[in-house]
Amino acid sequence: MGTITENFSYREFEKSETADKHGICNVICDFRVRDAIKALTETVLQPLRTQLGVRCTITSGYRCPELNAIIPNSSETSQHQKGEAADTQWEGLTPIDVARAAVELQLPFDQMIIYPDFVHFSHKLEGEQRHQILYNWRYKGEKPW
């Protein structure tokens, strides 16, 4: 698999230092996962990237079940396993700056979780998006919502 949009590729979603360290093959092998990643990217991440005009790094995208099981505090029902979630860092911007932009653009996210150094976005492939804005317990900054 290759390019999804102008600024994102499937490879970015498969990349995992944890998987490499533990010898886990974290390759997308399911069409449903591929379609979910495409939907997340086209409807949330690329519009945000286009608006912000800065580089976005996917720090955690797709997680195969074996990888998800060794990620600390990861849920057995994590949307990362379905290709419906990505943890993102945005060059030169704070997580709250990114969150504000996502809200202002009225992006159709399912969840946006603000962490101290990244923002988690999810988008369900099927069903209504909950548009939840949550804060990780480690986040100590401003909470406008």
Backbone bond lengths (Angstrom), bond angles and torsions (degrees), N, CA, C in turn:
res aa  C-N    CA-C-N  psi(-1)  N-CA   C-N-CA  omega(-1)  CA-C   N-CA-C  phi
1 M - - - 1.449 - - 1.523 108.68 -
2 G 1.305 115.17 152.70 1.456 118.86 -174.47 1.508 114.02 -126.56
3 T 1.320 114.52 -124.62 1.453 122.18 -175.30 1.525 110.84 -73.81
4 I 1.341 114.90 141.09 1.463 121.02 175.24 1.523 108.92 -100.74
5 T 1.330 115.24 -53.28 1.462 121.94 178.99 1.526 107.53 -137.20
6 E 1.291 116.15 -174.65 1.465 121.50 -179.18 1.530 112.57 -54.43
7 N 1.323 117.84 -37.17 1.459 120.78 -173.64 1.524 115.92 -116.13
8 F 1.318 118.54 4.16 1.462 120.48 -176.77 1.527 111.59 -135.17
9 S 1.350 114.77 147.38 1.461 120.63 178.03 1.528 109.37 -132.54
10 Y 1.314 115.81 160.11 1.463 120.43 177.17 1.525 110.81 -63.27
11 R 1.301 116.46 -32.53 1.471 121.13 -179.06 1.527 111.58 -57.46
12 E 1.341 116.20 -38.00 1.469 120.47 178.68 1.529 111.57 -61.71
13 F 1.315 116.48 -33.73 1.455 121.35 -178.66 1.531 111.91 -77.30
14 E 1.327 116.81 -25.69 1.470 121.57 179.52 1.532 112.48 -84.68
15 K 1.321 115.68 -25.62 1.467 121.13 -174.94 1.530 110.55 -61.75
16 S 1.336 115.75 131.74 1.460 121.07 178.75 1.518 110.12 -157.00
17 E 1.329 116.22 116.71 1.462 120.21 175.94 1.523 110.43 -63.33
18 T 1.326 116.65 -36.12 1.467 120.52 179.53 1.521 110.45 -64.76
19 A 1.330 117.10 -43.22 1.462 120.42 178.05 1.524 110.20 -62.49
20 D 1.326 116.97 -44.74 1.467 120.55 178.89 1.517 111.11 -60.59
21 K 1.319 117.03 -44.48 1.463 122.30 -178.61 1.526 112.17 -61.70
22 H 1.335 116.25 -33.95 1.465 120.80 -176.81 1.533 113.36 -101.99
23 G 1.325 116.80 6.57 1.459 120.33 177.82 1.520 113.85 67.87
24 I 1.321 116.24 33.59 1.463 121.54 -178.93 1.526 109.59 -98.69
25 C 1.317 116.37 131.16 1.463 121.87 176.33 1.527 107.90 -83.68
26 N 1.317 116.74 109.94 1.463 122.20 -176.09 1.531 110.91 -108.23
27 V 1.313 116.37 50.69 1.460 122.16 -177.50 1.532 109.81 -95.03
28 I 1.302 115.80 139.07 1.466 121.92 178.38 1.525 108.28 -72.72
29 C 1.323 116.65 117.27 1.464 121.61 -177.83 1.525 112.11 -120.49
30 D 1.292 117.88 5.18 1.458 122.30 -173.00 1.535 109.18 -121.73
31 F 1.321 116.49 129.46 1.467 120.53 -178.88 1.523 112.10 -63.23
32 R 1.323 116.84 -33.90 1.468 120.62 178.51 1.527 111.49 -64.80
33 V 1.333 116.23 -40.75 1.462 120.95 176.71 1.523 109.07 -63.99
34 R 1.326 116.44 -45.72 1.475 120.44 178.19 1.519 110.99 -57.34
35 D 1.329 116.81 -45.60 1.466 121.13 -179.16 1.527 111.84 -65.12
36 A 1.334 117.04 -36.32 1.463 121.11 178.80 1.531 110.72 -67.03
37 I 1.325 116.42 -42.73 1.466 120.47 177.60 1.522 110.46 -62.64
38 K 1.317 115.93 -41.88 1.467 120.67 178.70 1.530 110.45 -61.20
39 A 1.328 117.25 -44.04 1.473 121.05 179.95 1.528 111.15 -64.42
40 L 1.336 117.39 -45.45 1.468 121.55 177.80 1.524 110.64 -59.00
41 T 1.309 115.76 -44.84 1.467 120.57 -177.36 1.523 111.98 -68.18
42 E 1.323 116.42 -47.55 1.469 119.69 -176.64 1.524 113.65 -69.84
43 T 1.329 117.86 -33.20 1.469 119.44 -174.14 1.525 114.69 -98.49
44 V 1.337 116.83 -21.02 1.468 119.22 -177.82 1.534 111.77 -121.13
45 L 1.320 117.05 -61.21 1.460 119.84 -170.53 1.523 114.52 -68.71
46 Q 1.326 118.17 -47.51 1.469 119.19 -178.62 1.527 112.07 -67.02
47 P 1.339 120.34 -43.50 1.463 118.02 175.81 1.540 112.52 -59.03
48 L 1.321 116.76 -37.94 1.457 120.51 178.56 1.526 110.45 -67.92
49 R 1.326 116.79 -42.80 1.469 122.05 178.10 1.523 110.84 -61.41
50 T 1.320 116.06 -42.88 1.461 120.86 179.55 1.528 110.82 -63.50
51 Q 1.311 117.12 -43.27 1.461 121.95 -179.52 1.531 111.59 -67.87
52 L 1.314 116.79 -45.07 1.468 120.40 -176.00 1.524 112.71 -76.33
53 G 1.315 117.17 -31.22 1.457 120.96 177.86 1.522 114.68 69.52
54 V 1.337 116.82 22.85 1.467 120.45 178.41 1.524 109.34 -126.32
55 R 1.315 115.61 161.67 1.461 121.34 -179.23 1.527 110.73 -68.70
56 C 1.313 115.19 140.06 1.460 122.25 175.67 1.520 107.87 -116.44
57 T 1.325 115.94 133.05 1.454 121.44 175.77 1.523 108.42 -111.14
58 I 1.322 115.87 128.12 1.463 121.53 174.58 1.529 105.65 -83.66
59 T 1.323 117.12 110.03 1.466 119.87 -178.97 1.525 111.69 -87.72
60 S 1.320 117.05 -22.87 1.457 122.35 173.86 1.517 107.33 -155.84
61 G 1.318 115.65 116.60 1.463 120.59 179.97 1.512 109.30 -113.84
62 Y 1.328 115.31 -114.38 1.459 120.00 178.91 1.522 110.16 -66.79
63 R 1.337 115.60 139.58 1.466 121.58 174.01 1.523 108.63 -130.08
64 C 1.310 116.62 115.58 1.460 119.04 173.31 1.533 107.28 -63.49
65 P 1.332 118.53 159.89 1.469 120.16 -177.84 1.530 113.94 -54.37
66 E 1.327 117.47 -39.43 1.468 120.42 -179.98 1.532 111.12 -63.53
67 L 1.324 116.66 -42.17 1.466 121.14 177.89 1.524 110.36 -67.69
68 N 1.311 117.19 -46.05 1.459 121.00 -178.62 1.531 111.25 -57.27
69 A 1.323 116.32 -36.43 1.468 121.36 -177.55 1.525 113.22 -64.88
70 I 1.332 117.69 -24.86 1.469 118.83 -178.49 1.533 113.24 -102.11
71 I 1.318 117.24 -0.64 1.464 120.56 176.87 1.529 108.15 -78.50
72 P 1.330 118.21 122.37 1.464 119.85 -179.42 1.538 112.16 -57.29
73 N 1.294 116.50 136.47 1.468 124.84 177.60 1.525 114.65 63.07
74 S 1.321 118.11 16.01 1.456 120.10 178.02 1.523 110.00 -83.49
75 S 1.312 114.83 139.40 1.460 121.38 -179.05 1.528 110.92 -80.12
76 E 1.331 116.14 148.10 1.466 120.79 175.36 1.526 111.00 -64.17
77 T 1.326 117.12 -20.92 1.462 121.66 179.96 1.532 111.94 -105.99
78 S 1.325 116.12 21.06 1.462 120.99 -178.02 1.526 112.02 -52.52
79 Q 1.329 115.61 134.72 1.460 120.31 176.60 1.523 111.81 -67.36
80 H 1.320 118.10 -16.68 1.467 121.02 175.63 1.536 110.23 -59.33
81 Q 1.316 117.83 -35.39 1.465 121.59 -179.01 1.525 112.27 -67.85
82 K 1.317 116.58 -24.31 1.466 121.51 -179.37 1.526 112.08 -94.60
83 G 1.337 116.94 -3.27 1.459 120.26 -175.45 1.513 112.11 79.42
84 E 1.311 116.64 14.40 1.462 121.22 -176.16 1.524 113.77 -97.81
85 A 1.343 118.59 6.16 1.456 120.58 -176.13 1.520 111.80 -143.61
86 A 1.329 114.07 152.75 1.461 120.98 175.24 1.518 109.36 -150.05
87 D 1.331 115.51 138.72 1.455 121.92 171.68 1.523 106.05 -94.80
88 T 1.329 116.02 130.87 1.457 120.80 -169.97 1.520 112.91 -129.31
89 Q 1.318 115.57 143.82 1.465 122.29 170.81 1.521 107.16 -123.30
90 W 1.322 115.26 139.51 1.458 121.49 -173.46 1.526 109.01 -120.57
91 E 1.316 115.56 122.06 1.462 123.05 -174.09 1.534 112.05 -53.57
92 G 1.340 115.04 120.95 1.457 120.86 174.95 1.523 115.57 77.33
93 L 1.322 118.30 3.13 1.464 120.27 -177.86 1.525 110.95 -120.12
94 T 1.307 115.75 148.70 1.458 120.43 175.37 1.530 108.32 -83.44
95 P 1.315 117.10 159.16 1.462 119.43 176.70 1.532 113.38 -55.88
96 I 1.314 117.55 -36.73 1.470 119.45 -179.38 1.532 110.97 -70.84
97 D 1.334 117.90 -32.32 1.476 120.97 174.49 1.528 109.98 -61.16
98 V 1.316 116.14 -44.51 1.465 122.06 -179.64 1.532 109.79 -65.69
99 A 1.317 116.24 -44.13 1.466 120.85 179.75 1.518 111.26 -60.97
100 R 1.319 116.78 -43.22 1.478 120.58 178.44 1.530 110.70 -58.82
101 A 1.329 115.55 -44.43 1.464 119.62 -179.63 1.524 110.95 -63.32
102 A 1.322 117.41 -41.40 1.470 121.10 179.61 1.529 110.77 -62.70
103 V 1.321 116.64 -39.62 1.472 120.56 178.73 1.527 110.44 -69.37
104 E 1.337 116.79 -45.35 1.467 120.90 179.78 1.529 111.73 -60.47
105 L 1.328 116.82 -36.34 1.463 121.17 179.10 1.532 112.35 -79.49
106 Q 1.318 116.04 -6.53 1.471 122.10 -178.01 1.528 111.36 53.86
107 L 1.325 115.11 46.42 1.458 120.36 -179.27 1.530 110.46 -69.46
108 P 1.320 117.49 144.32 1.463 121.75 -175.52 1.531 113.84 -84.42
109 F 1.331 116.37 62.02 1.456 118.51 178.85 1.527 110.24 -85.74
110 D 1.316 115.25 153.74 1.456 120.71 173.78 1.522 108.73 -81.72
111 Q 1.331 115.87 -52.98 1.455 121.66 174.79 1.520 109.82 -134.44
112 M 1.310 114.45 145.14 1.459 121.70 169.78 1.525 104.48 -128.86
113 I 1.327 115.61 114.67 1.463 120.48 -179.10 1.522 107.42 -112.02
114 I 1.316 115.19 123.54 1.456 121.08 -176.98 1.529 108.93 -95.13
115 Y 1.317 115.71 121.60 1.463 124.05 177.75 1.525 107.99 -109.50
116 P 1.325 118.52 170.82 1.468 119.56 178.88 1.526 114.22 -60.23
117 D 1.352 117.55 -33.67 1.462 118.83 -174.87 1.527 114.95 -130.21
118 F 1.318 117.78 10.32 1.458 120.46 175.31 1.521 110.37 -160.10
119 V 1.333 114.96 168.80 1.466 121.51 176.76 1.524 108.37 -123.00
120 H 1.313 115.17 129.35 1.467 122.67 175.64 1.525 107.27 -92.82
121 F 1.329 116.14 126.52 1.467 121.49 173.91 1.513 108.43 -118.54
122 S 1.327 115.93 138.18 1.461 119.47 170.79 1.522 108.84 -130.94
123 H 1.320 113.81 155.65 1.462 121.94 179.25 1.519 106.96 -149.34
124 K 1.341 116.58 117.94 1.463 119.92 -178.62 1.526 110.12 -72.93
125 L 1.325 115.05 137.81 1.454 120.03 177.62 1.520 110.42 -66.81
126 E 1.327 115.93 -37.75 1.465 120.40 179.54 1.523 109.78 -128.68
127 G 1.293 115.89 148.83 1.455 120.59 177.86 1.519 112.45 93.26
128 E 1.311 114.28 174.27 1.455 121.41 -177.43 1.530 110.94 -77.52
129 Q 1.309 115.73 139.16 1.463 121.43 176.32 1.534 108.33 -77.31
130 R 1.329 117.26 134.91 1.465 121.69 -177.14 1.528 112.96 -79.13
131 H 1.298 117.95 -20.81 1.464 124.04 -178.51 1.533 111.47 53.98
132 Q 1.341 115.53 43.11 1.466 120.84 178.79 1.523 110.95 -82.32
133 I 1.316 115.03 136.71 1.460 121.20 173.61 1.523 106.16 -115.41
134 L 1.331 115.09 119.04 1.459 121.37 -176.39 1.526 109.71 -126.61
135 Y 1.323 115.09 159.32 1.458 121.66 177.40 1.522 108.61 -121.22
136 N 1.322 116.51 128.90 1.446 120.71 173.48 1.528 108.03 -65.94
137 W 1.309 116.90 147.00 1.465 121.01 -176.35 1.520 112.80 -59.97
138 R 1.343 117.40 -22.75 1.470 120.35 179.59 1.526 112.55 -81.10
139 Y 1.316 117.55 -14.97 1.462 120.74 -178.90 1.527 109.16 -73.90
140 K 1.320 116.73 124.09 1.472 121.75 -176.93 1.518 113.17 -116.35
141 G 1.316 117.29 5.72 1.468 120.37 -176.02 1.526 112.57 -84.16
142 E 1.313 113.92 -165.31 1.450 122.76 -179.87 1.535 110.37 -61.05
143 K 1.337 115.32 142.03 1.466 121.16 -179.71 1.528 108.30 -127.34
144 P 1.331 117.38 83.15 1.467 120.41 -176.26 1.533 115.61 -73.43
145 W 1.334 118.28 -11.26 1.467 119.88 -179.83 1.504 110.65 -121.19
